[in-house]
Structures are given as structure tokens and as C-alpha cells.
Amino acid sequence: MNLVVEGMTCGHCVRTVTQAIQAVDPHALVDVDLSSGVVKIVGQLAVEQAVEAIQRQGYVIAAALPSEADTPAAPTASSCCGGCHR
């Protein structure tokens, strides 16, 4: 999942947000991009859990964006689209 988080400005913010997420899901991978304000999270927690964990630290969630894992892949030439009867 990708969250747009307002108010992050420094390395301390990165650590705080990362630790907040990992307190809920210790195995979550968290990547914080300060310039865009996007926090990318790969883990087992629900969007609501991530939002709540970050908000408890005083940050504002501006948006939840779809991540590549949330977007279904388009069929490729080697994969069946489901419309044939092979």
C-alpha cells in the first residue's frame, strides 16, 4: 500500500513512521520518500491499521494510493485471459 503522509520533514520522521508501522507488523517493509510524502508499505496489515498507526504519531494521511501489488496485471501473450477454452 502507498500512503501520502503530510508533515514528514526529516530522518526522525522516517524513523517514527517506520517504527509505528513495524510496531503493528514487525515484518513490514517500509519505504519513506520525504520529497513526495509517500510511504510505501509491504506487509500483512490493513490500510486502516497503517493509517491509525501513523496518525497516532501526529501525522496526517492525505491519501491512500494503489500500489503495484493492488493493481491486477494485464494478461500477456503467454497467459490466458480466461475467454478461450484451452
PyMOL Python script that loads the backbone (N, CA, C, O; Angstrom):
from pymol import cmd

cmd.read_pdbstr("""\
ATOM      1  N   MET A   1       0.844  -1.179   0.000  1.00  0.00           N
ATOM      2  CA  MET A   1       0.000   0.000   0.000  1.00  0.00           C
ATOM      3  C   MET A   1       0.880   1.229   0.000  1.00  0.00           C
ATOM      4  O   MET A   1       2.013   1.201   0.480  1.00  0.00           O
ATOM      5  N   ASN A   2       0.353   2.295  -0.537  1.00  0.00           N
ATOM      6  CA  ASN A   2       1.054   3.575  -0.567  1.00  0.00           C
ATOM      7  C   ASN A   2       0.182   4.623   0.106  1.00  0.00           C
ATOM      8  O   ASN A   2      -0.990   4.778  -0.236  1.00  0.00           O
ATOM      9  N   LEU A   3       0.753   5.335   1.056  1.00  0.00           N
ATOM     10  CA  LEU A   3       0.036   6.397   1.756  1.00  0.00           C
ATOM     11  C   LEU A   3       0.761   7.717   1.557  1.00  0.00           C
ATOM     12  O   LEU A   3       1.986   7.781   1.653  1.00  0.00           O
ATOM     13  N   VAL A   4       0.006   8.763   1.283  1.00  0.00           N
ATOM     14  CA  VAL A   4       0.582  10.101   1.213  1.00  0.00           C
ATOM     15  C   VAL A   4       0.435  10.704   2.604  1.00  0.00           C
ATOM     16  O   VAL A   4      -0.676  10.895   3.099  1.00  0.00           O
ATOM     17  N   VAL A   5       1.576  11.002   3.226  1.00  0.00           N
ATOM     18  CA  VAL A   5       1.600  11.462   4.610  1.00  0.00           C
ATOM     19  C   VAL A   5       2.116  12.893   4.649  1.00  0.00           C
ATOM     20  O   VAL A   5       3.178  13.189   4.101  1.00  0.00           O
ATOM     21  N   GLU A   6       1.372  13.774   5.290  1.00  0.00           N
ATOM     22  CA  GLU A   6       1.773  15.172   5.415  1.00  0.00           C
ATOM     23  C   GLU A   6       2.546  15.385   6.712  1.00  0.00           C
ATOM     24  O   GLU A   6       2.264  14.757   7.732  1.00  0.00           O
ATOM     25  N   GLY A   7       3.529  16.287   6.650  1.00  0.00           N
ATOM     26  CA  GLY A   7       4.238  16.692   7.854  1.00  0.00           C
ATOM     27  C   GLY A   7       5.571  16.019   8.080  1.00  0.00           C
ATOM     28  O   GLY A   7       6.249  16.327   9.061  1.00  0.00           O
ATOM     29  N   MET A   8       5.974  15.106   7.202  1.00  0.00           N
ATOM     30  CA  MET A   8       7.279  14.459   7.359  1.00  0.00           C
ATOM     31  C   MET A   8       8.346  15.354   6.733  1.00  0.00           C
ATOM     32  O   MET A   8       8.216  15.772   5.583  1.00  0.00           O
ATOM     33  N   THR A   9       9.409  15.647   7.500  1.00  0.00           N
ATOM     34  CA  THR A   9      10.428  16.574   7.000  1.00  0.00           C
ATOM     35  C   THR A   9      11.866  16.100   7.158  1.00  0.00           C
ATOM     36  O   THR A   9      12.771  16.692   6.571  1.00  0.00           O
ATOM     37  N   CYS A  10      12.100  15.039   7.941  1.00  0.00           N
ATOM     38  CA  CYS A  10      13.490  14.685   8.243  1.00  0.00           C
ATOM     39  C   CYS A  10      13.637  13.194   8.541  1.00  0.00           C
ATOM     40  O   CYS A  10      12.668  12.435   8.512  1.00  0.00           O
ATOM     41  N   GLY A  11      14.864  12.805   8.823  1.00  0.00           N
ATOM     42  CA  GLY A  11      15.154  11.421   9.156  1.00  0.00           C
ATOM     43  C   GLY A  11      14.423  10.934  10.396  1.00  0.00           C
ATOM     44  O   GLY A  11      14.057   9.762  10.485  1.00  0.00           O
ATOM     45  N   HIS A  12      14.212  11.816  11.342  1.00  0.00           N
ATOM     46  CA  HIS A  12      13.464  11.440  12.540  1.00  0.00           C
ATOM     47  C   HIS A  12      12.040  11.047  12.166  1.00  0.00           C
ATOM     48  O   HIS A  12      11.494  10.090  12.715  1.00  0.00           O
ATOM     49  N   CYS A  13      11.443  11.778  11.240  1.00  0.00           N
ATOM     50  CA  CYS A  13      10.085  11.458  10.770  1.00  0.00           C
ATOM     51  C   CYS A  13      10.065  10.079  10.106  1.00  0.00           C
ATOM     52  O   CYS A  13       9.139   9.293  10.310  1.00  0.00           O
ATOM     53  N   VAL A  14      11.095   9.801   9.315  1.00  0.00           N
ATOM     54  CA  VAL A  14      11.190   8.497   8.642  1.00  0.00           C
ATOM     55  C   VAL A  14      11.235   7.384   9.678  1.00  0.00           C
ATOM     56  O   VAL A  14      10.508   6.397   9.560  1.00  0.00           O
ATOM     57  N   ARG A  15      12.075   7.531  10.684  1.00  0.00           N
ATOM     58  CA  ARG A  15      12.186   6.512  11.740  1.00  0.00           C
ATOM     59  C   ARG A  15      10.885   6.368  12.509  1.00  0.00           C
ATOM     60  O   ARG A  15      10.466   5.251  12.813  1.00  0.00           O
ATOM     61  N   THR A  16      10.239   7.487  12.829  1.00  0.00           N
ATOM     62  CA  THR A  16       8.997   7.449  13.601  1.00  0.00           C
ATOM     63  C   THR A  16       7.900   6.712  12.841  1.00  0.00           C
ATOM     64  O   THR A  16       7.211   5.866  13.410  1.00  0.00           O
ATOM     65  N   VAL A  17       7.736   7.028  11.565  1.00  0.00           N
ATOM     66  CA  VAL A  17       6.704   6.382  10.751  1.00  0.00           C
ATOM     67  C   VAL A  17       7.036   4.901  10.561  1.00  0.00           C
ATOM     68  O   VAL A  17       6.154   4.049  10.671  1.00  0.00           O
ATOM     69  N   THR A  18       8.289   4.596  10.279  1.00  0.00           N
ATOM     70  CA  THR A  18       8.704   3.200  10.096  1.00  0.00           C
ATOM     71  C   THR A  18       8.450   2.396  11.366  1.00  0.00           C
ATOM     72  O   THR A  18       7.898   1.298  11.303  1.00  0.00           O
ATOM     73  N   GLN A  19       8.843   2.927  12.504  1.00  0.00           N
ATOM     74  CA  GLN A  19       8.650   2.223  13.771  1.00  0.00           C
ATOM     75  C   GLN A  19       7.174   2.068  14.112  1.00  0.00           C
ATOM     76  O   GLN A  19       6.777   1.052  14.683  1.00  0.00           O
ATOM     77  N   ALA A  20       6.359   3.058  13.769  1.00  0.00           N
ATOM     78  CA  ALA A  20       4.918   2.973  14.037  1.00  0.00           C
ATOM     79  C   ALA A  20       4.304   1.819  13.254  1.00  0.00           C
ATOM     80  O   ALA A  20       3.486   1.069  13.787  1.00  0.00           O
ATOM     81  N   ILE A  21       4.698   1.675  11.982  1.00  0.00           N
ATOM     82  CA  ILE A  21       4.177   0.579  11.157  1.00  0.00           C
ATOM     83  C   ILE A  21       4.698  -0.758  11.665  1.00  0.00           C
ATOM     84  O   ILE A  21       3.936  -1.717  11.789  1.00  0.00           O
ATOM     85  N   GLN A  22       5.985  -0.826  11.959  1.00  0.00           N
ATOM     86  CA  GLN A  22       6.567  -2.090  12.395  1.00  0.00           C
ATOM     87  C   GLN A  22       6.142  -2.492  13.804  1.00  0.00           C
ATOM     88  O   GLN A  22       6.328  -3.644  14.194  1.00  0.00           O
ATOM     89  N   ALA A  23       5.582  -1.578  14.563  1.00  0.00           N
ATOM     90  CA  ALA A  23       5.019  -1.943  15.868  1.00  0.00           C
ATOM     91  C   ALA A  23       3.740  -2.756  15.673  1.00  0.00           C
ATOM     92  O   ALA A  23       3.389  -3.585  16.512  1.00  0.00           O
ATOM     93  N   VAL A  24       3.050  -2.514  14.564  1.00  0.00           N
ATOM     94  CA  VAL A  24       1.819  -3.248  14.252  1.00  0.00           C
ATOM     95  C   VAL A  24       2.142  -4.513  13.465  1.00  0.00           C
ATOM     96  O   VAL A  24       1.534  -5.558  13.698  1.00  0.00           O
ATOM     97  N   ASP A  25       3.089  -4.431  12.538  1.00  0.00           N
ATOM     98  CA  ASP A  25       3.517  -5.570  11.717  1.00  0.00           C
ATOM     99  C   ASP A  25       5.048  -5.585  11.699  1.00  0.00           C
ATOM    100  O   ASP A  25       5.665  -4.911  10.873  1.00  0.00           O
ATOM    101  N   PRO A  26       5.657  -6.344  12.600  1.00  0.00           N
ATOM    102  CA  PRO A  26       7.113  -6.336  12.734  1.00  0.00           C
ATOM    103  C   PRO A  26       7.879  -6.715  11.461  1.00  0.00           C
ATOM    104  O   PRO A  26       9.047  -6.356  11.315  1.00  0.00           O
ATOM    105  N   HIS A  27       7.240  -7.427  10.554  1.00  0.00           N
ATOM    106  CA  HIS A  27       7.912  -7.873   9.338  1.00  0.00           C
ATOM    107  C   HIS A  27       7.624  -6.966   8.142  1.00  0.00           C
ATOM    108  O   HIS A  27       8.077  -7.245   7.032  1.00  0.00           O
ATOM    109  N   ALA A  28       6.884  -5.896   8.357  1.00  0.00           N
ATOM    110  CA  ALA A  28       6.542  -4.986   7.258  1.00  0.00           C
ATOM    111  C   ALA A  28       7.795  -4.300   6.719  1.00  0.00           C
ATOM    112  O   ALA A  28       8.702  -3.938   7.468  1.00  0.00           O
ATOM    113  N   LEU A  29       7.814  -4.136   5.411  1.00  0.00           N
ATOM    114  CA  LEU A  29       8.858  -3.355   4.762  1.00  0.00           C
ATOM    115  C   LEU A  29       8.294  -1.963   4.537  1.00  0.00           C
ATOM    116  O   LEU A  29       7.212  -1.812   3.969  1.00  0.00           O
ATOM    117  N   VAL A  30       9.019  -0.952   4.976  1.00  0.00           N
ATOM    118  CA  VAL A  30       8.538   0.429   4.901  1.00  0.00           C
ATOM    119  C   VAL A  30       9.580   1.259   4.158  1.00  0.00           C
ATOM    120  O   VAL A  30      10.766   1.232   4.487  1.00  0.00           O
ATOM    121  N   ASP A  31       9.116   1.997   3.151  1.00  0.00           N
ATOM    122  CA  ASP A  31       9.987   2.894   2.393  1.00  0.00           C
ATOM    123  C   ASP A  31       9.341   4.272   2.403  1.00  0.00           C
ATOM    124  O   ASP A  31       8.239   4.451   1.884  1.00  0.00           O
ATOM    125  N   VAL A  32      10.026   5.242   2.994  1.00  0.00           N
ATOM    126  CA  VAL A  32       9.501   6.595   3.114  1.00  0.00           C
ATOM    127  C   VAL A  32      10.252   7.515   2.156  1.00  0.00           C
ATOM    128  O   VAL A  32      11.480   7.596   2.198  1.00  0.00           O
ATOM    129  N   ASP A  33       9.511   8.205   1.295  1.00  0.00           N
ATOM    130  CA  ASP A  33      10.097   9.189   0.377  1.00  0.00           C
ATOM    131  C   ASP A  33       9.691  10.574   0.875  1.00  0.00           C
ATOM    132  O   ASP A  33       8.558  11.011   0.670  1.00  0.00           O
ATOM    133  N   LEU A  34      10.623  11.255   1.528  1.00  0.00           N
ATOM    134  CA  LEU A  34      10.311  12.570   2.108  1.00  0.00           C
ATOM    135  C   LEU A  34       9.908  13.592   1.050  1.00  0.00           C
ATOM    136  O   LEU A  34       9.031  14.419   1.300  1.00  0.00           O
ATOM    137  N   SER A  35      10.527  13.552  -0.116  1.00  0.00           N
ATOM    138  CA  SER A  35      10.250  14.570  -1.135  1.00  0.00           C
ATOM    139  C   SER A  35       8.818  14.497  -1.653  1.00  0.00           C
ATOM    140  O   SER A  35       8.219  15.531  -1.948  1.00  0.00           O
ATOM    141  N   SER A  36       8.262  13.297  -1.767  1.00  0.00           N
ATOM    142  CA  SER A  36       6.886  13.146  -2.251  1.00  0.00           C
ATOM    143  C   SER A  36       5.886  12.955  -1.117  1.00  0.00           C
ATOM    144  O   SER A  36       4.683  13.132  -1.308  1.00  0.00           O
ATOM    145  N   GLY A  37       6.382  12.594   0.059  1.00  0.00           N
ATOM    146  CA  GLY A  37       5.500  12.313   1.185  1.00  0.00           C
ATOM    147  C   GLY A  37       4.851  10.946   1.113  1.00  0.00           C
ATOM    148  O   GLY A  37       3.915  10.661   1.859  1.00  0.00           O
ATOM    149  N   VAL A  38       5.344  10.093   0.215  1.00  0.00           N
ATOM    150  CA  VAL A  38       4.744   8.773   0.033  1.00  0.00           C
ATOM    151  C   VAL A  38       5.440   7.749   0.920  1.00  0.00           C
ATOM    152  O   VAL A  38       6.666   7.645   0.942  1.00  0.00           O
ATOM    153  N   VAL A  39       4.621   6.997   1.651  1.00  0.00           N
ATOM    154  CA  VAL A  39       5.104   5.890   2.470  1.00  0.00           C
ATOM    155  C   VAL A  39       4.614   4.608   1.808  1.00  0.00           C
ATOM    156  O   VAL A  39       3.410   4.365   1.721  1.00  0.00           O
ATOM    157  N   LYS A  40       5.555   3.792   1.342  1.00  0.00           N
ATOM    158  CA  LYS A  40       5.225   2.509   0.724  1.00  0.00           C
ATOM    159  C   LYS A  40       5.376   1.431   1.777  1.00  0.00           C
ATOM    160  O   LYS A  40       6.408   1.331   2.441  1.00  0.00           O
ATOM    161  N   ILE A  41       4.332   0.625   1.923  1.00  0.00           N
ATOM    162  CA  ILE A  41       4.333  -0.409   2.957  1.00  0.00           C
ATOM    163  C   ILE A  41       3.997  -1.747   2.308  1.00  0.00           C
ATOM    164  O   ILE A  41       2.996  -1.876   1.603  1.00  0.00           O
ATOM    165  N   VAL A  42       4.847  -2.740   2.556  1.00  0.00           N
ATOM    166  CA  VAL A  42       4.579  -4.103   2.123  1.00  0.00           C
ATOM    167  C   VAL A  42       4.519  -4.942   3.380  1.00  0.00           C
ATOM    168  O   VAL A  42       5.518  -5.095   4.083  1.00  0.00           O
ATOM    169  N   GLY A  43       3.352  -5.483   3.663  1.00  0.00           N
ATOM    170  CA  GLY A  43       3.194  -6.268   4.872  1.00  0.00           C
ATOM    171  C   GLY A  43       1.798  -6.855   4.960  1.00  0.00           C
ATOM    172  O   GLY A  43       1.049  -6.873   3.983  1.00  0.00           O
ATOM    173  N   GLN A  44       1.467  -7.332   6.139  1.00  0.00           N
ATOM    174  CA  GLN A  44       0.205  -8.019   6.355  1.00  0.00           C
ATOM    175  C   GLN A  44      -0.875  -7.150   6.991  1.00  0.00           C
ATOM    176  O   GLN A  44      -1.970  -7.641   7.265  1.00  0.00           O
ATOM    177  N   LEU A  45      -0.593  -5.876   7.231  1.00  0.00           N
ATOM    178  CA  LEU A  45      -1.579  -5.040   7.899  1.00  0.00           C
ATOM    179  C   LEU A  45      -2.535  -4.405   6.901  1.00  0.00           C
ATOM    180  O   LEU A  45      -2.192  -4.183   5.740  1.00  0.00           O
ATOM    181  N   ALA A  46      -3.730  -4.121   7.375  1.00  0.00           N
ATOM    182  CA  ALA A  46      -4.754  -3.462   6.567  1.00  0.00           C
ATOM    183  C   ALA A  46      -4.454  -1.970   6.476  1.00  0.00           C
ATOM    184  O   ALA A  46      -3.742  -1.415   7.313  1.00  0.00           O
ATOM    185  N   VAL A  47      -5.002  -1.336   5.461  1.00  0.00           N
ATOM    186  CA  VAL A  47      -4.809   0.102   5.278  1.00  0.00           C
ATOM    187  C   VAL A  47      -5.210   0.855   6.541  1.00  0.00           C
ATOM    188  O   VAL A  47      -4.503   1.763   6.978  1.00  0.00           O
ATOM    189  N   GLU A  48      -6.340   0.479   7.124  1.00  0.00           N
ATOM    190  CA  GLU A  48      -6.837   1.165   8.315  1.00  0.00           C
ATOM    191  C   GLU A  48      -5.845   1.075   9.467  1.00  0.00           C
ATOM    192  O   GLU A  48      -5.676   2.035  10.218  1.00  0.00           O
ATOM    193  N   GLN A  49      -5.188  -0.076   9.610  1.00  0.00           N
ATOM    194  CA  GLN A  49      -4.201  -0.251  10.676  1.00  0.00           C
ATOM    195  C   GLN A  49      -2.996   0.665  10.450  1.00  0.00           C
ATOM    196  O   GLN A  49      -2.501   1.290  11.388  1.00  0.00           O
ATOM    197  N   ALA A  50      -2.534   0.740   9.217  1.00  0.00           N
ATOM    198  CA  ALA A  50      -1.390   1.596   8.895  1.00  0.00           C
ATOM    199  C   ALA A  50      -1.733   3.057   9.120  1.00  0.00           C
ATOM    200  O   ALA A  50      -0.948   3.801   9.708  1.00  0.00           O
ATOM    201  N   VAL A  51      -2.902   3.466   8.653  1.00  0.00           N
ATOM    202  CA  VAL A  51      -3.338   4.857   8.827  1.00  0.00           C
ATOM    203  C   VAL A  51      -3.395   5.212  10.305  1.00  0.00           C
ATOM    204  O   VAL A  51      -2.893   6.257  10.716  1.00  0.00           O
ATOM    205  N   GLU A  52      -3.999   4.351  11.094  1.00  0.00           N
ATOM    206  CA  GLU A  52      -4.129   4.609  12.532  1.00  0.00           C
ATOM    207  C   GLU A  52      -2.764   4.701  13.207  1.00  0.00           C
ATOM    208  O   GLU A  52      -2.541   5.578  14.042  1.00  0.00           O
ATOM    209  N   ALA A  53      -1.854   3.803  12.851  1.00  0.00           N
ATOM    210  CA  ALA A  53      -0.520   3.799  13.465  1.00  0.00           C
ATOM    211  C   ALA A  53       0.222   5.094  13.166  1.00  0.00           C
ATOM    212  O   ALA A  53       0.886   5.649  14.041  1.00  0.00           O
ATOM    213  N   ILE A  54       0.111   5.576  11.934  1.00  0.00           N
ATOM    214  CA  ILE A  54       0.804   6.810  11.546  1.00  0.00           C
ATOM    215  C   ILE A  54       0.129   8.026  12.175  1.00  0.00           C
ATOM    216  O   ILE A  54       0.806   8.943  12.638  1.00  0.00           O
ATOM    217  N   GLN A  55      -1.186   8.033  12.193  1.00  0.00           N
ATOM    218  CA  GLN A  55      -1.911   9.158  12.789  1.00  0.00           C
ATOM    219  C   GLN A  55      -1.628   9.283  14.283  1.00  0.00           C
ATOM    220  O   GLN A  55      -1.588  10.395  14.809  1.00  0.00           O
ATOM    221  N   ARG A  56      -1.432   8.169  14.968  1.00  0.00           N
ATOM    222  CA  ARG A  56      -1.109   8.214  16.398  1.00  0.00           C
ATOM    223  C   ARG A  56       0.202   8.949  16.659  1.00  0.00           C
ATOM    224  O   ARG A  56       0.436   9.439  17.763  1.00  0.00           O
ATOM    225  N   GLN A  57       1.052   9.023  15.643  1.00  0.00           N
ATOM    226  CA  GLN A  57       2.325   9.728  15.778  1.00  0.00           C
ATOM    227  C   GLN A  57       2.194  11.210  15.435  1.00  0.00           C
ATOM    228  O   GLN A  57       3.175  11.951  15.491  1.00  0.00           O
ATOM    229  N   GLY A  58       0.983  11.642  15.080  1.00  0.00           N
ATOM    230  CA  GLY A  58       0.736  13.056  14.830  1.00  0.00           C
ATOM    231  C   GLY A  58       0.766  13.472  13.374  1.00  0.00           C
ATOM    232  O   GLY A  58       0.702  14.664  13.074  1.00  0.00           O
ATOM    233  N   TYR A  59       0.860  12.522  12.469  1.00  0.00           N
ATOM    234  CA  TYR A  59       0.897  12.842  11.045  1.00  0.00           C
ATOM    235  C   TYR A  59      -0.499  12.751  10.442  1.00  0.00           C
ATOM    236  O   TYR A  59      -1.374  12.057  10.961  1.00  0.00           O
ATOM    237  N   VAL A  60      -0.688  13.461   9.341  1.00  0.00           N
ATOM    238  CA  VAL A  60      -1.968  13.479   8.631  1.00  0.00           C
ATOM    239  C   VAL A  60      -1.824  12.649   7.366  1.00  0.00           C
ATOM    240  O   VAL A  60      -0.873  12.822   6.605  1.00  0.00           O
ATOM    241  N   ILE A  61      -2.770  11.750   7.148  1.00  0.00           N
ATOM    242  CA  ILE A  61      -2.796  10.954   5.926  1.00  0.00           C
ATOM    243  C   ILE A  61      -3.608  11.722   4.893  1.00  0.00           C
ATOM    244  O   ILE A  61      -4.807  11.929   5.076  1.00  0.00           O
ATOM    245  N   ALA A  62      -2.965  12.144   3.814  1.00  0.00           N
ATOM    246  CA  ALA A  62      -3.640  12.920   2.775  1.00  0.00           C
ATOM    247  C   ALA A  62      -4.361  12.015   1.787  1.00  0.00           C
ATOM    248  O   ALA A  62      -5.405  12.393   1.256  1.00  0.00           O
ATOM    249  N   ALA A  63      -3.819  10.824   1.531  1.00  0.00           N
ATOM    250  CA  ALA A  63      -4.436   9.926   0.551  1.00  0.00           C
ATOM    251  C   ALA A  63      -3.840   8.531   0.676  1.00  0.00           C
ATOM    252  O   ALA A  63      -2.719   8.352   1.153  1.00  0.00           O
ATOM    253  N   ALA A  64      -4.616   7.555   0.236  1.00  0.00           N
ATOM    254  CA  ALA A  64      -4.132   6.187   0.069  1.00  0.00           C
ATOM    255  C   ALA A  64      -4.111   5.927  -1.432  1.00  0.00           C
ATOM    256  O   ALA A  64      -5.132   6.056  -2.107  1.00  0.00           O
ATOM    257  N   LEU A  65      -2.951   5.562  -1.945  1.00  0.00           N
ATOM    258  CA  LEU A  65      -2.788   5.335  -3.377  1.00  0.00           C
ATOM    259  C   LEU A  65      -2.652   3.847  -3.655  1.00  0.00           C
ATOM    260  O   LEU A  65      -2.088   3.113  -2.844  1.00  0.00           O
ATOM    261  N   PRO A  66      -3.162   3.395  -4.790  1.00  0.00           N
ATOM    262  CA  PRO A  66      -2.961   1.980  -5.121  1.00  0.00           C
ATOM    263  C   PRO A  66      -1.486   1.708  -5.373  1.00  0.00           C
ATOM    264  O   PRO A  66      -0.780   2.539  -5.945  1.00  0.00           O
ATOM    265  N   SER A  67      -1.034   0.560  -4.949  1.00  0.00           N
ATOM    266  CA  SER A  67       0.341   0.163  -5.219  1.00  0.00           C
ATOM    267  C   SER A  67       0.327  -0.846  -6.355  1.00  0.00           C
ATOM    268  O   SER A  67      -0.738  -1.307  -6.765  1.00  0.00           O
ATOM    269  N   GLU A  68       1.498  -1.189  -6.866  1.00  0.00           N
ATOM    270  CA  GLU A  68       1.584  -2.161  -7.952  1.00  0.00           C
ATOM    271  C   GLU A  68       0.971  -3.489  -7.549  1.00  0.00           C
ATOM    272  O   GLU A  68       0.363  -4.161  -8.382  1.00  0.00           O
ATOM    273  N   ALA A  69       1.114  -3.881  -6.294  1.00  0.00           N
ATOM    274  CA  ALA A  69       0.564  -5.151  -5.830  1.00  0.00           C
ATOM    275  C   ALA A  69      -0.959  -5.114  -5.786  1.00  0.00           C
ATOM    276  O   ALA A  69      -1.596  -6.165  -5.847  1.00  0.00           O
ATOM    277  N   ASP A  70      -1.562  -3.919  -5.680  1.00  0.00           N
ATOM    278  CA  ASP A  70      -3.011  -3.794  -5.622  1.00  0.00           C
ATOM    279  C   ASP A  70      -3.650  -3.759  -7.002  1.00  0.00           C
ATOM    280  O   ASP A  70      -4.863  -3.932  -7.129  1.00  0.00           O
ATOM    281  N   THR A  71      -2.839  -3.535  -8.044  1.00  0.00           N
ATOM    282  CA  THR A  71      -3.352  -3.383  -9.393  1.00  0.00           C
ATOM    283  C   THR A  71      -3.230  -4.696 -10.134  1.00  0.00           C
ATOM    284  O   THR A  71      -2.129  -5.236 -10.239  1.00  0.00           O
ATOM    285  N   PRO A  72      -4.352  -5.241 -10.664  1.00  0.00           N
ATOM    286  CA  PRO A  72      -4.253  -6.506 -11.387  1.00  0.00           C
ATOM    287  C   PRO A  72      -3.400  -6.352 -12.642  1.00  0.00           C
ATOM    288  O   PRO A  72      -3.468  -5.337 -13.336  1.00  0.00           O
ATOM    289  N   ALA A  73      -2.615  -7.353 -12.914  1.00  0.00           N
ATOM    290  CA  ALA A  73      -1.752  -7.330 -14.087  1.00  0.00           C
ATOM    291  C   ALA A  73      -2.565  -7.601 -15.341  1.00  0.00           C
ATOM    292  O   ALA A  73      -3.501  -8.399 -15.325  1.00  0.00           O
ATOM    293  N   ALA A  74      -2.208  -6.943 -16.410  1.00  0.00           N
ATOM    294  CA  ALA A  74      -2.862  -7.183 -17.692  1.00  0.00           C
ATOM    295  C   ALA A  74      -2.394  -8.521 -18.232  1.00  0.00           C
ATOM    296  O   ALA A  74      -1.245  -8.908 -18.019  1.00  0.00           O
ATOM    297  N   PRO A  75      -3.270  -9.232 -18.928  1.00  0.00           N
ATOM    298  CA  PRO A  75      -2.848 -10.511 -19.498  1.00  0.00           C
ATOM    299  C   PRO A  75      -1.722 -10.303 -20.512  1.00  0.00           C
ATOM    300  O   PRO A  75      -1.721  -9.325 -21.260  1.00  0.00           O
ATOM    301  N   THR A  76      -0.791 -11.206 -20.528  1.00  0.00           N
ATOM    302  CA  THR A  76       0.296 -11.143 -21.502  1.00  0.00           C
ATOM    303  C   THR A  76       0.022 -12.167 -22.587  1.00  0.00           C
ATOM    304  O   THR A  76      -0.906 -12.968 -22.474  1.00  0.00           O
ATOM    305  N   ALA A  77       0.827 -12.139 -23.634  1.00  0.00           N
ATOM    306  CA  ALA A  77       0.639 -13.062 -24.746  1.00  0.00           C
ATOM    307  C   ALA A  77       0.747 -14.518 -24.290  1.00  0.00           C
ATOM    308  O   ALA A  77       0.134 -15.400 -24.891  1.00  0.00           O
ATOM    309  N   SER A  78       1.517 -14.775 -23.239  1.00  0.00           N
ATOM    310  CA  SER A  78       1.702 -16.149 -22.784  1.00  0.00           C
ATOM    311  C   SER A  78       0.680 -16.570 -21.744  1.00  0.00           C
ATOM    312  O   SER A  78       0.648 -17.738 -21.356  1.00  0.00           O
ATOM    313  N   SER A  79      -0.167 -15.637 -21.276  1.00  0.00           N
ATOM    314  CA  SER A  79      -1.144 -16.020 -20.265  1.00  0.00           C
ATOM    315  C   SER A  79      -2.547 -16.006 -20.862  1.00  0.00           C
ATOM    316  O   SER A  79      -2.836 -15.252 -21.791  1.00  0.00           O
ATOM    317  N   CYS A  80      -3.370 -16.814 -20.337  1.00  0.00           N
ATOM    318  CA  CYS A  80      -4.741 -16.924 -20.832  1.00  0.00           C
ATOM    319  C   CYS A  80      -5.610 -15.838 -20.207  1.00  0.00           C
ATOM    320  O   CYS A  80      -5.538 -15.605 -19.001  1.00  0.00           O
ATOM    321  N   CYS A  81      -6.420 -15.183 -21.006  1.00  0.00           N
ATOM    322  CA  CYS A  81      -7.274 -14.120 -20.498  1.00  0.00           C
ATOM    323  C   CYS A  81      -8.561 -14.677 -19.897  1.00  0.00           C
ATOM    324  O   CYS A  81      -9.344 -13.919 -19.324  1.00  0.00           O
ATOM    325  N   GLY A  82      -8.792 -15.956 -20.013  1.00  0.00           N
ATOM    326  CA  GLY A  82      -9.999 -16.562 -19.468  1.00  0.00           C
ATOM    327  C   GLY A  82     -11.144 -16.640 -20.460  1.00  0.00           C
ATOM    328  O   GLY A  82     -12.177 -17.244 -20.171  1.00  0.00           O
ATOM    329  N   GLY A  83     -10.971 -16.034 -21.629  1.00  0.00           N
ATOM    330  CA  GLY A  83     -12.047 -16.016 -22.622  1.00  0.00           C
ATOM    331  C   GLY A  83     -12.009 -17.194 -23.582  1.00  0.00           C
ATOM    332  O   GLY A  83     -12.982 -17.437 -24.297  1.00  0.00           O
ATOM    333  N   CYS A  84     -10.933 -17.910 -23.611  1.00  0.00           N
ATOM    334  CA  CYS A  84     -10.840 -19.062 -24.521  1.00  0.00           C
ATOM    335  C   CYS A  84     -11.120 -20.349 -23.757  1.00  0.00           C
ATOM    336  O   CYS A  84     -11.307 -20.341 -22.540  1.00  0.00           O
ATOM    337  N   HIS A  85     -11.145 -21.432 -24.483  1.00  0.00           N
ATOM    338  CA  HIS A  85     -11.455 -22.731 -23.860  1.00  0.00           C
ATOM    339  C   HIS A  85     -10.310 -23.720 -24.055  1.00  0.00           C
ATOM    340  O   HIS A  85     -10.532 -24.883 -24.392  1.00  0.00           O
ATOM    341  N   ARG A  86      -9.068 -23.238 -23.838  1.00  0.00           N
ATOM    342  CA  ARG A  86      -7.909 -24.118 -23.989  1.00  0.00           C
ATOM    343  C   ARG A  86      -7.819 -25.057 -22.841  1.00  0.00           C
ATOM    344  O   ARG A  86      -6.905 -25.880 -22.787  1.00  0.00           O
TER     345      ARG A  86
END
""", "prot")
cmd.dss("prot")
cmd.show_as("cartoon", "prot")
cmd.util.cbc("prot")
cmd.orient("prot")
